[in-house]
Amino acid sequence: MEQAISFREALEAVETLSIDEQETLVNIVQKRLIERARQRLAVDIEESRLEFAQNRCQVVSVDSLMDELLQ
């Protein structure tokens, strides 16, 4: 089983890379984060569609929604 490294250890490892390698790493991490966000959004959308199909949603005005959020 692999042992996770600490955040500090990861930063120290990154600093041993060349500038070009660090930039490539940053780009890869950004793309992976974007993909994870897309996946979470896709799950949320599917859940929302299911709720809508099951009539578990109700239409509300923006004003009433904002009132509810601000309470």
PDB file with SEQRES, HELIX, SHEET and CRYST1 records, atoms N, CA, C and O in Angstrom:
SEQRES   1 A   71  MET GLU GLN ALA ILE SER PHE ARG GLU ALA LEU GLU ALA          
SEQRES   2 A   71  VAL GLU THR LEU SER ILE ASP GLU GLN GLU THR LEU VAL          
SEQRES   3 A   71  ASN ILE VAL GLN LYS ARG LEU ILE GLU ARG ALA ARG GLN          
SEQRES   4 A   71  ARG LEU ALA VAL ASP ILE GLU GLU SER ARG LEU GLU PHE          
SEQRES   5 A   71  ALA GLN ASN ARG CYS GLN VAL VAL SER VAL ASP SER LEU          
SEQRES   6 A   71  MET ASP GLU LEU LEU GLN                                      
HELIX    1 AA1 PHE A    7  GLU A   15  1                                   9    
HELIX    2 AA2 ILE A   19  ALA A   53  1                                  35    
HELIX    3 AA3 VAL A   62  LEU A   70  1                                   9    
CRYST1    1.000    1.000    1.000  90.00  90.00  90.00 P 1           1          
ATOM      1  N   MET A   1       0.839  -1.176   0.000  1.00  0.00           N  
ATOM      2  CA  MET A   1       0.000   0.000   0.000  1.00  0.00           C  
ATOM      3  C   MET A   1       0.891   1.249   0.000  1.00  0.00           C  
ATOM      4  O   MET A   1       1.903   1.303   0.699  1.00  0.00           O  
ATOM      5  N   GLU A   2       0.500   2.240  -0.788  1.00  0.00           N  
ATOM      6  CA  GLU A   2       1.268   3.482  -0.877  1.00  0.00           C  
ATOM      7  C   GLU A   2       1.003   4.371   0.326  1.00  0.00           C  
ATOM      8  O   GLU A   2      -0.123   4.461   0.815  1.00  0.00           O  
ATOM      9  N   GLN A   3       2.056   5.023   0.793  1.00  0.00           N  
ATOM     10  CA  GLN A   3       1.902   5.957   1.901  1.00  0.00           C  
ATOM     11  C   GLN A   3       1.776   7.362   1.324  1.00  0.00           C  
ATOM     12  O   GLN A   3       2.575   7.764   0.478  1.00  0.00           O  
ATOM     13  N   ALA A   4       0.775   8.105   1.781  1.00  0.00           N  
ATOM     14  CA  ALA A   4       0.574   9.473   1.316  1.00  0.00           C  
ATOM     15  C   ALA A   4       1.688  10.367   1.857  1.00  0.00           C  
ATOM     16  O   ALA A   4       2.170  10.170   2.973  1.00  0.00           O  
ATOM     17  N   ILE A   5       2.089  11.349   1.054  1.00  0.00           N  
ATOM     18  CA  ILE A   5       3.098  12.290   1.522  1.00  0.00           C  
ATOM     19  C   ILE A   5       2.395  13.538   2.032  1.00  0.00           C  
ATOM     20  O   ILE A   5       1.265  13.828   1.639  1.00  0.00           O  
ATOM     21  N   SER A   6       3.056  14.259   2.893  1.00  0.00           N  
ATOM     22  CA  SER A   6       2.461  15.472   3.451  1.00  0.00           C  
ATOM     23  C   SER A   6       2.503  16.597   2.416  1.00  0.00           C  
ATOM     24  O   SER A   6       3.242  16.537   1.434  1.00  0.00           O  
ATOM     25  N   PHE A   7       1.704  17.600   2.662  1.00  0.00           N  
ATOM     26  CA  PHE A   7       1.659  18.764   1.783  1.00  0.00           C  
ATOM     27  C   PHE A   7       3.037  19.409   1.700  1.00  0.00           C  
ATOM     28  O   PHE A   7       3.490  19.788   0.620  1.00  0.00           O  
ATOM     29  N   ARG A   8       3.695  19.531   2.839  1.00  0.00           N  
ATOM     30  CA  ARG A   8       5.037  20.119   2.871  1.00  0.00           C  
ATOM     31  C   ARG A   8       6.020  19.318   2.037  1.00  0.00           C  
ATOM     32  O   ARG A   8       6.829  19.882   1.301  1.00  0.00           O  
ATOM     33  N   GLU A   9       5.944  17.994   2.156  1.00  0.00           N  
ATOM     34  CA  GLU A   9       6.831  17.137   1.377  1.00  0.00           C  
ATOM     35  C   GLU A   9       6.561  17.294  -0.123  1.00  0.00           C  
ATOM     36  O   GLU A   9       7.487  17.292  -0.935  1.00  0.00           O  
ATOM     37  N   ALA A  10       5.292  17.429  -0.473  1.00  0.00           N  
ATOM     38  CA  ALA A  10       4.938  17.622  -1.885  1.00  0.00           C  
ATOM     39  C   ALA A  10       5.518  18.935  -2.397  1.00  0.00           C  
ATOM     40  O   ALA A  10       6.079  18.982  -3.491  1.00  0.00           O  
ATOM     41  N   LEU A  11       5.385  19.998  -1.610  1.00  0.00           N  
ATOM     42  CA  LEU A  11       5.942  21.289  -2.014  1.00  0.00           C  
ATOM     43  C   LEU A  11       7.456  21.215  -2.181  1.00  0.00           C  
ATOM     44  O   LEU A  11       8.012  21.748  -3.141  1.00  0.00           O  
ATOM     45  N   GLU A  12       8.106  20.558  -1.250  1.00  0.00           N  
ATOM     46  CA  GLU A  12       9.556  20.423  -1.340  1.00  0.00           C  
ATOM     47  C   GLU A  12       9.955  19.629  -2.578  1.00  0.00           C  
ATOM     48  O   GLU A  12      10.954  19.945  -3.224  1.00  0.00           O  
ATOM     49  N   ALA A  13       9.178  18.600  -2.911  1.00  0.00           N  
ATOM     50  CA  ALA A  13       9.468  17.798  -4.107  1.00  0.00           C  
ATOM     51  C   ALA A  13       9.278  18.630  -5.365  1.00  0.00           C  
ATOM     52  O   ALA A  13      10.064  18.526  -6.306  1.00  0.00           O  
ATOM     53  N   VAL A  14       8.236  19.455  -5.383  1.00  0.00           N  
ATOM     54  CA  VAL A  14       7.980  20.304  -6.546  1.00  0.00           C  
ATOM     55  C   VAL A  14       9.131  21.276  -6.751  1.00  0.00           C  
ATOM     56  O   VAL A  14       9.518  21.550  -7.888  1.00  0.00           O  
ATOM     57  N   GLU A  15       9.677  21.795  -5.673  1.00  0.00           N  
ATOM     58  CA  GLU A  15      10.763  22.759  -5.785  1.00  0.00           C  
ATOM     59  C   GLU A  15      12.037  22.148  -6.353  1.00  0.00           C  
ATOM     60  O   GLU A  15      12.924  22.879  -6.794  1.00  0.00           O  
ATOM     61  N   THR A  16      12.142  20.842  -6.349  1.00  0.00           N  
ATOM     62  CA  THR A  16      13.320  20.200  -6.942  1.00  0.00           C  
ATOM     63  C   THR A  16      13.200  20.092  -8.459  1.00  0.00           C  
ATOM     64  O   THR A  16      14.179  19.797  -9.143  1.00  0.00           O  
ATOM     65  N   LEU A  17      11.996  20.332  -8.985  1.00  0.00           N  
ATOM     66  CA  LEU A  17      11.765  20.262 -10.431  1.00  0.00           C  
ATOM     67  C   LEU A  17      12.249  21.541 -11.110  1.00  0.00           C  
ATOM     68  O   LEU A  17      12.372  22.590 -10.477  1.00  0.00           O  
ATOM     69  N   SER A  18      12.520  21.432 -12.396  1.00  0.00           N  
ATOM     70  CA  SER A  18      12.870  22.632 -13.164  1.00  0.00           C  
ATOM     71  C   SER A  18      11.634  23.521 -13.305  1.00  0.00           C  
ATOM     72  O   SER A  18      10.513  23.074 -13.062  1.00  0.00           O  
ATOM     73  N   ILE A  19      11.839  24.767 -13.694  1.00  0.00           N  
ATOM     74  CA  ILE A  19      10.725  25.698 -13.891  1.00  0.00           C  
ATOM     75  C   ILE A  19       9.741  25.134 -14.915  1.00  0.00           C  
ATOM     76  O   ILE A  19       8.530  25.177 -14.703  1.00  0.00           O  
ATOM     77  N   ASP A  20      10.260  24.606 -16.023  1.00  0.00           N  
ATOM     78  CA  ASP A  20       9.382  24.026 -17.049  1.00  0.00           C  
ATOM     79  C   ASP A  20       8.565  22.870 -16.488  1.00  0.00           C  
ATOM     80  O   ASP A  20       7.375  22.751 -16.779  1.00  0.00           O  
ATOM     81  N   GLU A  21       9.193  22.024 -15.692  1.00  0.00           N  
ATOM     82  CA  GLU A  21       8.478  20.892 -15.095  1.00  0.00           C  
ATOM     83  C   GLU A  21       7.429  21.383 -14.099  1.00  0.00           C  
ATOM     84  O   GLU A  21       6.335  20.825 -14.018  1.00  0.00           O  
ATOM     85  N   GLN A  22       7.768  22.437 -13.338  1.00  0.00           N  
ATOM     86  CA  GLN A  22       6.798  22.990 -12.394  1.00  0.00           C  
ATOM     87  C   GLN A  22       5.581  23.559 -13.131  1.00  0.00           C  
ATOM     88  O   GLN A  22       4.443  23.370 -12.702  1.00  0.00           O  
ATOM     89  N   GLU A  23       5.832  24.258 -14.243  1.00  0.00           N  
ATOM     90  CA  GLU A  23       4.733  24.820 -15.028  1.00  0.00           C  
ATOM     91  C   GLU A  23       3.868  23.714 -15.618  1.00  0.00           C  
ATOM     92  O   GLU A  23       2.643  23.827 -15.647  1.00  0.00           O  
ATOM     93  N   THR A  24       4.502  22.653 -16.086  1.00  0.00           N  
ATOM     94  CA  THR A  24       3.749  21.516 -16.620  1.00  0.00           C  
ATOM     95  C   THR A  24       2.910  20.873 -15.527  1.00  0.00           C  
ATOM     96  O   THR A  24       1.751  20.521 -15.749  1.00  0.00           O  
ATOM     97  N   LEU A  25       3.495  20.722 -14.351  1.00  0.00           N  
ATOM     98  CA  LEU A  25       2.772  20.152 -13.219  1.00  0.00           C  
ATOM     99  C   LEU A  25       1.560  21.001 -12.862  1.00  0.00           C  
ATOM    100  O   LEU A  25       0.471  20.471 -12.640  1.00  0.00           O  
ATOM    101  N   VAL A  26       1.744  22.315 -12.805  1.00  0.00           N  
ATOM    102  CA  VAL A  26       0.637  23.218 -12.490  1.00  0.00           C  
ATOM    103  C   VAL A  26      -0.482  23.062 -13.516  1.00  0.00           C  
ATOM    104  O   VAL A  26      -1.655  22.998 -13.149  1.00  0.00           O  
ATOM    105  N   ASN A  27      -0.130  23.001 -14.794  1.00  0.00           N  
ATOM    106  CA  ASN A  27      -1.137  22.834 -15.844  1.00  0.00           C  
ATOM    107  C   ASN A  27      -1.895  21.527 -15.689  1.00  0.00           C  
ATOM    108  O   ASN A  27      -3.116  21.489 -15.840  1.00  0.00           O  
ATOM    109  N   ILE A  28      -1.169  20.454 -15.386  1.00  0.00           N  
ATOM    110  CA  ILE A  28      -1.819  19.153 -15.203  1.00  0.00           C  
ATOM    111  C   ILE A  28      -2.773  19.187 -14.015  1.00  0.00           C  
ATOM    112  O   ILE A  28      -3.900  18.701 -14.107  1.00  0.00           O  
ATOM    113  N   VAL A  29      -2.329  19.756 -12.907  1.00  0.00           N  
ATOM    114  CA  VAL A  29      -3.171  19.830 -11.707  1.00  0.00           C  
ATOM    115  C   VAL A  29      -4.412  20.678 -11.985  1.00  0.00           C  
ATOM    116  O   VAL A  29      -5.515  20.310 -11.579  1.00  0.00           O  
ATOM    117  N   GLN A  30      -4.243  21.812 -12.673  1.00  0.00           N  
ATOM    118  CA  GLN A  30      -5.399  22.650 -13.002  1.00  0.00           C  
ATOM    119  C   GLN A  30      -6.405  21.888 -13.861  1.00  0.00           C  
ATOM    120  O   GLN A  30      -7.610  21.967 -13.622  1.00  0.00           O  
ATOM    121  N   LYS A  31      -5.924  21.162 -14.845  1.00  0.00           N  
ATOM    122  CA  LYS A  31      -6.825  20.393 -15.716  1.00  0.00           C  
ATOM    123  C   LYS A  31      -7.547  19.307 -14.929  1.00  0.00           C  
ATOM    124  O   LYS A  31      -8.732  19.063 -15.157  1.00  0.00           O  
ATOM    125  N   ARG A  32      -6.857  18.661 -14.018  1.00  0.00           N  
ATOM    126  CA  ARG A  32      -7.490  17.624 -13.196  1.00  0.00           C  
ATOM    127  C   ARG A  32      -8.553  18.225 -12.275  1.00  0.00           C  
ATOM    128  O   ARG A  32      -9.617  17.635 -12.086  1.00  0.00           O  
ATOM    129  N   LEU A  33      -8.269  19.387 -11.707  1.00  0.00           N  
ATOM    130  CA  LEU A  33      -9.254  20.048 -10.853  1.00  0.00           C  
ATOM    131  C   LEU A  33     -10.488  20.449 -11.651  1.00  0.00           C  
ATOM    132  O   LEU A  33     -11.616  20.302 -11.181  1.00  0.00           O  
ATOM    133  N   ILE A  34     -10.270  20.950 -12.847  1.00  0.00           N  
ATOM    134  CA  ILE A  34     -11.395  21.318 -13.724  1.00  0.00           C  
ATOM    135  C   ILE A  34     -12.228  20.080 -14.044  1.00  0.00           C  
ATOM    136  O   ILE A  34     -13.457  20.143 -14.028  1.00  0.00           O  
ATOM    137  N   GLU A  35     -11.575  18.962 -14.333  1.00  0.00           N  
ATOM    138  CA  GLU A  35     -12.301  17.728 -14.657  1.00  0.00           C  
ATOM    139  C   GLU A  35     -13.099  17.240 -13.456  1.00  0.00           C  
ATOM    140  O   GLU A  35     -14.238  16.800 -13.613  1.00  0.00           O  
ATOM    141  N   ARG A  36     -12.523  17.309 -12.262  1.00  0.00           N  
ATOM    142  CA  ARG A  36     -13.262  16.910 -11.058  1.00  0.00           C  
ATOM    143  C   ARG A  36     -14.475  17.800 -10.844  1.00  0.00           C  
ATOM    144  O   ARG A  36     -15.545  17.315 -10.474  1.00  0.00           O  
ATOM    145  N   ALA A  37     -14.318  19.095 -11.075  1.00  0.00           N  
ATOM    146  CA  ALA A  37     -15.451  20.020 -10.935  1.00  0.00           C  
ATOM    147  C   ALA A  37     -16.541  19.670 -11.943  1.00  0.00           C  
ATOM    148  O   ALA A  37     -17.727  19.695 -11.613  1.00  0.00           O  
ATOM    149  N   ARG A  38     -16.141  19.345 -13.166  1.00  0.00           N  
ATOM    150  CA  ARG A  38     -17.117  18.937 -14.187  1.00  0.00           C  
ATOM    151  C   ARG A  38     -17.859  17.683 -13.762  1.00  0.00           C  
ATOM    152  O   ARG A  38     -19.073  17.582 -13.943  1.00  0.00           O  
ATOM    153  N   GLN A  39     -17.135  16.732 -13.201  1.00  0.00           N  
ATOM    154  CA  GLN A  39     -17.763  15.486 -12.758  1.00  0.00           C  
ATOM    155  C   GLN A  39     -18.758  15.742 -11.634  1.00  0.00           C  
ATOM    156  O   GLN A  39     -19.851  15.176 -11.629  1.00  0.00           O  
ATOM    157  N   ARG A  40     -18.383  16.598 -10.676  1.00  0.00           N  
ATOM    158  CA  ARG A  40     -19.317  16.936  -9.587  1.00  0.00           C  
ATOM    159  C   ARG A  40     -20.549  17.634 -10.131  1.00  0.00           C  
ATOM    160  O   ARG A  40     -21.668  17.362  -9.696  1.00  0.00           O  
ATOM    161  N   LEU A  41     -20.344  18.533 -11.081  1.00  0.00           N  
ATOM    162  CA  LEU A  41     -21.457  19.243 -11.695  1.00  0.00           C  
ATOM    163  C   LEU A  41     -22.374  18.273 -12.429  1.00  0.00           C  
ATOM    164  O   LEU A  41     -23.596  18.396 -12.352  1.00  0.00           O  
ATOM    165  N   ALA A  42     -21.797  17.312 -13.137  1.00  0.00           N  
ATOM    166  CA  ALA A  42     -22.601  16.322 -13.852  1.00  0.00           C  
ATOM    167  C   ALA A  42     -23.453  15.508 -12.881  1.00  0.00           C  
ATOM    168  O   ALA A  42     -24.611  15.207 -13.173  1.00  0.00           O  
ATOM    169  N   VAL A  43     -22.890  15.154 -11.740  1.00  0.00           N  
ATOM    170  CA  VAL A  43     -23.651  14.420 -10.718  1.00  0.00           C  
ATOM    171  C   VAL A  43     -24.788  15.296 -10.196  1.00  0.00           C  
ATOM    172  O   VAL A  43     -25.921  14.832 -10.068  1.00  0.00           O  
ATOM    173  N   ASP A  44     -24.493  16.556  -9.895  1.00  0.00           N  
ATOM    174  CA  ASP A  44     -25.534  17.479  -9.411  1.00  0.00           C  
ATOM    175  C   ASP A  44     -26.647  17.641 -10.431  1.00  0.00           C  
ATOM    176  O   ASP A  44     -27.824  17.659 -10.072  1.00  0.00           O  
ATOM    177  N   ILE A  45     -26.285  17.758 -11.694  1.00  0.00           N  
ATOM    178  CA  ILE A  45     -27.289  17.916 -12.747  1.00  0.00           C  
ATOM    179  C   ILE A  45     -28.168  16.674 -12.822  1.00  0.00           C  
ATOM    180  O   ILE A  45     -29.391  16.780 -12.911  1.00  0.00           O  
ATOM    181  N   GLU A  46     -27.552  15.506 -12.786  1.00  0.00           N  
ATOM    182  CA  GLU A  46     -28.324  14.262 -12.857  1.00  0.00           C  
ATOM    183  C   GLU A  46     -29.271  14.141 -11.669  1.00  0.00           C  
ATOM    184  O   GLU A  46     -30.420  13.732 -11.832  1.00  0.00           O  
ATOM    185  N   GLU A  47     -28.797  14.492 -10.478  1.00  0.00           N  
ATOM    186  CA  GLU A  47     -29.655  14.452  -9.290  1.00  0.00           C  
ATOM    187  C   GLU A  47     -30.812  15.435  -9.429  1.00  0.00           C  
ATOM    188  O   GLU A  47     -31.944  15.124  -9.058  1.00  0.00           O  
ATOM    189  N   SER A  48     -30.531  16.606  -9.955  1.00  0.00           N  
ATOM    190  CA  SER A  48     -31.579  17.607 -10.149  1.00  0.00           C  
ATOM    191  C   SER A  48     -32.606  17.136 -11.161  1.00  0.00           C  
ATOM    192  O   SER A  48     -33.805  17.326 -10.958  1.00  0.00           O  
ATOM    193  N   ARG A  49     -32.159  16.531 -12.237  1.00  0.00           N  
ATOM    194  CA  ARG A  49     -33.083  16.003 -13.249  1.00  0.00           C  
ATOM    195  C   ARG A  49     -33.970  14.916 -12.652  1.00  0.00           C  
ATOM    196  O   ARG A  49     -35.166  14.855 -12.938  1.00  0.00           O  
ATOM    197  N   LEU A  50     -33.384  14.066 -11.830  1.00  0.00           N  
ATOM    198  CA  LEU A  50     -34.149  13.008 -11.182  1.00  0.00           C  
ATOM    199  C   LEU A  50     -35.200  13.601 -10.243  1.00  0.00           C  
ATOM    200  O   LEU A  50     -36.354  13.172 -10.251  1.00  0.00           O  
ATOM    201  N   GLU A  51     -34.807  14.576  -9.444  1.00  0.00           N  
ATOM    202  CA  GLU A  51     -35.761  15.238  -8.555  1.00  0.00           C  
ATOM    203  C   GLU A  51     -36.888  15.882  -9.346  1.00  0.00           C  
ATOM    204  O   GLU A  51     -38.053  15.797  -8.957  1.00  0.00           O  
ATOM    205  N   PHE A  52     -36.547  16.520 -10.448  1.00  0.00           N  
ATOM    206  CA  PHE A  52     -37.559  17.158 -11.288  1.00  0.00           C  
ATOM    207  C   PHE A  52     -38.504  16.111 -11.870  1.00  0.00           C  
ATOM    208  O   PHE A  52     -39.719  16.307 -11.871  1.00  0.00           O  
ATOM    209  N   ALA A  53     -37.954  14.996 -12.368  1.00  0.00           N  
ATOM    210  CA  ALA A  53     -38.775  13.933 -12.943  1.00  0.00           C  
ATOM    211  C   ALA A  53     -39.702  13.312 -11.902  1.00  0.00           C  
ATOM    212  O   ALA A  53     -40.781  12.827 -12.243  1.00  0.00           O  
ATOM    213  N   GLN A  54     -39.290  13.325 -10.645  1.00  0.00           N  
ATOM    214  CA  GLN A  54     -40.093  12.763  -9.559  1.00  0.00           C  
ATOM    215  C   GLN A  54     -41.001  13.814  -8.919  1.00  0.00           C  
ATOM    216  O   GLN A  54     -41.599  13.571  -7.871  1.00  0.00           O  
ATOM    217  N   ASN A  55     -41.099  14.978  -9.554  1.00  0.00           N  
ATOM    218  CA  ASN A  55     -41.930  16.086  -9.052  1.00  0.00           C  
ATOM    219  C   ASN A  55     -41.566  16.483  -7.628  1.00  0.00           C  
ATOM    220  O   ASN A  55     -42.437  16.834  -6.831  1.00  0.00           O  
ATOM    221  N   ARG A  56     -40.282  16.427  -7.313  1.00  0.00           N  
ATOM    222  CA  ARG A  56     -39.818  16.825  -5.984  1.00  0.00           C  
ATOM    223  C   ARG A  56     -39.312  18.264  -5.977  1.00  0.00           C  
ATOM    224  O   ARG A  56     -38.681  18.705  -5.017  1.00  0.00           O  
ATOM    225  N   CYS A  57     -39.592  18.984  -7.049  1.00  0.00           N  
ATOM    226  CA  CYS A  57     -39.175  20.386  -7.159  1.00  0.00           C  
ATOM    227  C   CYS A  57     -40.418  21.262  -7.165  1.00  0.00           C  
ATOM    228  O   CYS A  57     -41.502  20.836  -7.563  1.00  0.00           O  
ATOM    229  N   GLN A  58     -40.236  22.481  -6.721  1.00  0.00           N  
ATOM    230  CA  GLN A  58     -41.345  23.418  -6.809  1.00  0.00           C  
ATOM    231  C   GLN A  58     -40.846  24.736  -7.378  1.00  0.00           C  
ATOM    232  O   GLN A  58     -39.718  25.157  -7.124  1.00  0.00           O  
ATOM    233  N   VAL A  59     -41.699  25.366  -8.140  1.00  0.00           N  
ATOM    234  CA  VAL A  59     -41.358  26.636  -8.762  1.00  0.00           C  
ATOM    235  C   VAL A  59     -41.477  27.734  -7.714  1.00  0.00           C  
ATOM    236  O   VAL A  59     -42.478  27.824  -7.002  1.00  0.00           O  
ATOM    237  N   VAL A  60     -40.441  28.571  -7.627  1.00  0.00           N  
ATOM    238  CA  VAL A  60     -40.469  29.707  -6.705  1.00  0.00           C  
ATOM    239  C   VAL A  60     -39.902  30.917  -7.427  1.00  0.00           C  
ATOM    240  O   VAL A  60     -39.139  30.791  -8.384  1.00  0.00           O  
ATOM    241  N   SER A  61     -40.283  32.072  -6.957  1.00  0.00           N  
ATOM    242  CA  SER A  61     -39.753  33.303  -7.546  1.00  0.00           C  
ATOM    243  C   SER A  61     -38.351  33.556  -7.009  1.00  0.00           C  
ATOM    244  O   SER A  61     -37.955  33.005  -5.982  1.00  0.00           O  
ATOM    245  N   VAL A  62     -37.626  34.378  -7.701  1.00  0.00           N  
ATOM    246  CA  VAL A  62     -36.283  34.743  -7.259  1.00  0.00           C  
ATOM    247  C   VAL A  62     -36.360  35.442  -5.905  1.00  0.00           C  
ATOM    248  O   VAL A  62     -35.537  35.196  -5.023  1.00  0.00           O  
ATOM    249  N   ASP A  63     -37.350  36.312  -5.748  1.00  0.00           N  
ATOM    250  CA  ASP A  63     -37.487  37.040  -4.481  1.00  0.00           C  
ATOM    251  C   ASP A  63     -37.723  36.099  -3.305  1.00  0.00           C  
ATOM    252  O   ASP A  63     -37.114  36.259  -2.248  1.00  0.00           O  
ATOM    253  N   SER A  64     -38.601  35.121  -3.485  1.00  0.00           N  
ATOM    254  CA  SER A  64     -38.870  34.205  -2.368  1.00  0.00           C  
ATOM    255  C   SER A  64     -37.657  33.303  -2.105  1.00  0.00           C  
ATOM    256  O   SER A  64     -37.391  32.940  -0.959  1.00  0.00           O  
ATOM    257  N   LEU A  65     -36.936  32.949  -3.144  1.00  0.00           N  
ATOM    258  CA  LEU A  65     -35.732  32.151  -2.960  1.00  0.00           C  
ATOM    259  C   LEU A  65     -34.690  32.947  -2.182  1.00  0.00           C  
ATOM    260  O   LEU A  65     -34.070  32.425  -1.256  1.00  0.00           O  
ATOM    261  N   MET A  66     -34.497  34.212  -2.558  1.00  0.00           N  
ATOM    262  CA  MET A  66     -33.531  35.058  -1.857  1.00  0.00           C  
ATOM    263  C   MET A  66     -33.953  35.280  -0.418  1.00  0.00           C  
ATOM    264  O   MET A  66     -33.106  35.279   0.475  1.00  0.00           O  
ATOM    265  N   ASP A  67     -35.249  35.472  -0.169  1.00  0.00           N  
ATOM    266  CA  ASP A  67     -35.736  35.625   1.202  1.00  0.00           C  
ATOM    267  C   ASP A  67     -35.397  34.382   2.024  1.00  0.00           C  
ATOM    268  O   ASP A  67     -34.949  34.488   3.166  1.00  0.00           O  
ATOM    269  N   GLU A  68     -35.611  33.223   1.443  1.00  0.00           N  
ATOM    270  CA  GLU A  68     -35.341  31.973   2.150  1.00  0.00           C  
ATOM    271  C   GLU A  68     -33.842  31.814   2.424  1.00  0.00           C  
ATOM    272  O   GLU A  68     -33.454  31.366   3.504  1.00  0.00           O  
ATOM    273  N   LEU A  69     -33.011  32.174   1.465  1.00  0.00           N  
ATOM    274  CA  LEU A  69     -31.573  32.050   1.652  1.00  0.00           C  
ATOM    275  C   LEU A  69     -31.034  33.016   2.695  1.00  0.00           C  
ATOM    276  O   LEU A  69     -30.072  32.698   3.394  1.00  0.00           O  
ATOM    277  N   LEU A  70     -31.634  34.180   2.809  1.00  0.00           N  
ATOM    278  CA  LEU A  70     -31.143  35.204   3.721  1.00  0.00           C  
ATOM    279  C   LEU A  70     -31.668  35.043   5.145  1.00  0.00           C  
ATOM    280  O   LEU A  70     -31.249  35.785   6.033  1.00  0.00           O  
ATOM    281  N   GLN A  71     -32.551  34.118   5.381  1.00  0.00           N  
ATOM    282  CA  GLN A  71     -33.088  33.917   6.735  1.00  0.00           C  
ATOM    283  C   GLN A  71     -32.163  33.117   7.588  1.00  0.00           C  
ATOM    284  O   GLN A  71     -32.466  32.859   8.753  1.00  0.00           O  
TER     285      GLN A  71                                                      
END                                                                             
